[in-house]
Amino acid sequence: MASIPVVDYLSLDDPPRLRGQRCSACGATFLQRHNGCARCSGRSFDIVDLPTTGSLRTYTIVHRGKRGDPFVSAVVELADGSIVKANLVGAGADPGEIPLGVPVELVTYPVGTDEQGTEAIAFGFQLA
């Protein structure tokens, strides 16, 4: 079965990882495509593999009424200092069970399959 990432900066290599654009001038890292650096206005970027581990910087538990179970929307600081927003998966929705600063690691998971059998793969982080 074929698999495709739901965002273009997720690489489904073995192991899966995020790929960022790092400003050649100042080192700022961005996940999505940028034409200019928001930090220094530089216009040259290198594609870099980002670390698959980091720490939980902050989060919020999102409740969407009858649309499904609550989920944890998190901000993760990767081991190289890059910041990523993603869901925290497998941690439940009890704030007493999710301490800030804990180690997390990148995970991927299927979110759907189209009529041709192609599986869409998303990413998140889980407690390490």
C-alpha angles and dihedrals in degrees: 000000000000120000130200129187118245091225128040094233093062112092116201093204119133103295101025116235145168120254120209139187110243119198109242091213105047107007097242110155127218129182100206125054115282130187092197136020114256090210104047106003090244116158103202122087137179122211109237135181109240124220116268093218135061143126135281107255100177140330146183130212110232120209116190102185114236093350095092146294120325117266135199117244108198144186112217127194107212122219090262094052096259115139122227130183114212143132119280104227129202095013099105122226102273110115090205089065098050112069120190118248096031119142116262135185135206118261133177128211139176117259101179149335126232127220091270091056097254111148120219112220124203130186136226139149132259132197108273 
